[in-house]
């Protein structure tokens, strides 16, 4: 390989790795192992690297198709030494790159890779299928060695310093706060009550329990928590006193010690944003994202649907706080948004029914 071509390859790898880490921080997907990501990308063959690049580029723009975020999450899983060691215990000598390529190939034939790998001990036929894939890959590589070069036309300096939030900025250890705690584990169940007793605490008589705050819902995840609350919009006079949803978010403390509400992130949706969020909660749209919140216009809010849950993400700059919400529990979030939009605004303004709110959101989404 000529020095010029090698330099272009190295630059492309660095930009793709930076883009990957930025998408993880902004979209709440699991981050790759920092000391494994560069080698993983370099080892990918051209088709697999292009698939990852396309998914990351679209995710950075908020235009990813269904399954793209799952593909990005799976790529991060392929950088985990523990997963490769698990496969090695079954006699499967996968590298991260070959495991990613295998997932792309077998998913096209109906495989759910995370689920299959979690149950290999009970399904020896899957071990045989994976071994056959490895044997076929080795034979193909021997016949035609692959020397893939990442074709990234945006690595020629044209975009350097132009303010692109996905490609600019440095990558110190502090830039991934909120995304490193992400994992491949199933999302935690959402509490269906506003408060839960501490383990071993005596039961509180029903008559002595305070009523839960009106219009407030707390969502708890492994790495963060959100408090959603109905509130009057700060610029109520501009919007006839309408109500919206405000969100307080806090990162989890170490060792399951609760959440650091002293460092909470606060933002409030606008009346124009409420129907778009409602459309996602109703299943009319796959995702929505709003940026430029806060005095410095550096906060964002996102809600998206995925296979087994909703994910609500808030963040500020590179900090991302994501909380999965199981589909069965998304009813409470939908009810909260309906309650806010149904409340009357200025004096004399009639309140809407929930049916009116849902019908208006459905009509607006169809425009």
Residue pairs with C-beta under 8 A, 6 or more apart in sequence:
1 9
1 147
5 149
8 149
8 155
9 149
9 150
11 155
12 149
12 150
12 151
12 152
12 155
13 38
13 41
13 42
13 150
14 38
15 152
15 154
15 155
15 167
16 41
16 49
16 52
16 53
16 56
16 150
16 152
17 37
17 38
17 41
18 167
18 171
19 56
19 57
19 60
19 166
19 167
20 32
20 37
20 41
20 52
20 56
20 72
20 75
21 31
21 32
21 37
21 171
21 175
21 176
22 60
22 165
22 166
22 167
22 169
22 318
23 29
23 56
23 59
23 60
23 72
23 166
24 30
24 31
24 32
24 72
24 76
24 176
24 179
24 182
24 320
25 31
25 175
25 176
25 178
25 179
25 315
25 318
25 319
25 320
26 60
26 300
26 315
26 318
26 320
27 59
27 69
27 72
27 302
27 313
27 320
28 178
28 179
28 182
28 302
28 311
28 313
28 315
28 320
28 321
28 322
29 59
29 69
29 72
29 73
29 76
29 179
29 182
30 73
30 76
30 77
30 179
30 182
30 183
30 184
31 76
31 176
31 179
31 180
31 182
32 40
32 75
32 76
32 79
33 76
33 79
33 80
33 81
36 79
36 80
36 81
36 96
37 79
39 96
40 75
40 78
40 79
40 96
40 97
40 100
41 49
41 52
41 150
43 95
43 96
43 97
44 52
44 97
44 100
44 101
44 148
45 97
45 101
45 146
45 148
46 146
46 148
46 149
46 150
47 101
47 104
48 97
48 100
48 101
48 104
49 148
49 150
50 150
50 151
51 71
51 104
52 71
52 72
52 75
52 100
53 150
53 152
55 64
55 68
55 69
55 71
55 72
56 72
58 64
58 65
58 68
59 68
59 69
59 72
60 166
61 166
62 287
62 289
66 286
69 304
69 306
70 306
70 307
73 184
74 100
74 103
74 113
74 114
75 100
76 182
76 184
77 83
77 114
77 184
78 96
78 97
78 99
78 100
78 103
79 96
80 184
83 99
83 117
84 94
84 95
84 96
84 99
86 117
86 120
87 93
87 94
87 99
87 117
87 120
87 130
88 94
90 120
90 127
90 130
91 127
91 131
92 127
92 130
92 131
92 134
93 134
94 102
94 130
94 134
98 134
98 137
101 137
102 113
102 130
102 133
102 134
102 137
103 111
103 113
105 133
106 113
106 129
106 133
107 113
114 184
116 123
116 126
119 126
120 126
120 127
154 167
159 167
160 167
160 168
161 168
162 168
169 175
169 318
174 318
175 318
176 318
177 251
177 318
177 319
177 320
178 223
178 224
178 251
178 315
178 318
178 319
178 320
178 321
178 322
179 320
181 222
181 223
181 252
182 223
182 322
183 222
185 222
186 308
187 221
187 222
187 308
187 309
187 324
187 325
187 326
188 220
188 221
188 222
188 324
189 326
189 329
190 219
190 220
190 325
190 326
190 329
190 332
191 218
191 220
192 329
192 332
193 212
194 212
194 213
194 216
194 217
194 218
195 212
197 203
197 204
213 229
214 230
215 229
215 230
215 231
215 336
215 339
215 340
216 227
216 228
216 229
216 230
217 227
217 228
217 229
217 332
217 333
217 336
218 225
218 226
218 227
218 228
219 225
219 226
219 227
219 228
219 312
219 323
219 325
219 333
220 259
220 323
221 252
221 322
221 323
221 324
222 252
223 251
223 252
223 321
223 322
224 249
224 250
224 251
224 252
224 259
224 321
224 322
224 323
225 249
225 250
225 252
225 259
225 323
226 247
226 248
226 249
226 312
226 314
226 321
226 323
227 247
227 248
227 249
228 245
228 246
228 247
228 333
228 336
229 245
229 246
229 247
229 248
230 243
230 244
230 245
230 246
230 336
230 339
230 340
230 343
231 243
231 244
231 245
231 246
231 268
232 241
232 242
232 243
232 244
233 239
233 241
233 242
233 243
233 244
233 268
233 270
233 271
234 268
236 242
236 345
239 271
239 345
240 345
240 346
240 349
241 345
241 346
241 347
241 349
242 271
242 341
242 343
242 345
243 340
243 341
243 343
243 345
244 268
244 269
244 270
244 271
244 273
244 274
244 340
245 268
245 269
245 274
245 277
245 336
245 337
245 340
246 266
246 267
246 268
246 269
247 266
247 267
247 268
247 269
247 301
247 312
247 314
248 261
248 264
248 265
248 266
249 264
249 265
249 266
249 314
249 321
249 323
250 259
250 260
250 261
250 263
250 264
250 265
250 321
251 259
251 260
251 263
251 321
252 258
252 259
252 260
253 259
253 260
265 299
265 314
265 315
265 316
265 319
265 321
267 293
267 294
267 299
267 301
267 314
268 293
269 277
269 290
269 301
270 290
273 288
273 290
273 301
274 337
274 340
274 341
275 341
275 360
275 361
275 364
275 365
276 285
276 288
276 290
276 365
277 288
277 303
277 337
278 334
278 337
278 338
278 341
278 357
278 358
278 361
279 285
279 288
279 361
279 362
279 364
279 365
280 286
280 287
280 288
280 303
280 304
280 305
280 310
281 303
281 310
281 330
281 333
281 334
281 337
282 334
282 358
282 361
282 362
283 305
284 361
284 362
284 365
285 365
286 304
286 305
287 302
287 303
287 304
287 305
288 302
288 303
288 304
289 300
289 301
289 302
289 304
290 300
290 301
290 302
291 297
291 299
291 300
292 298
292 299
292 300
293 299
293 300
293 301
294 316
298 316
298 317
299 314
299 315
299 316
300 313
300 314
300 315
300 316
301 312
301 313
301 314
302 311
302 312
302 313
302 314
303 310
303 311
303 312
303 313
304 310
304 311
304 313
308 326
308 327
309 324
309 325
309 326
309 327
309 330
310 324
310 325
310 326
310 327
310 330
310 333
311 322
311 323
311 324
311 325
312 322
312 323
312 325
312 333
313 320
313 321
313 322
313 323
314 320
314 321
315 321
325 333
338 354
338 357
338 358
341 352
341 357
341 361
342 351
342 352
342 353
342 354
342 356
342 357
343 351
344 350
344 351
352 360
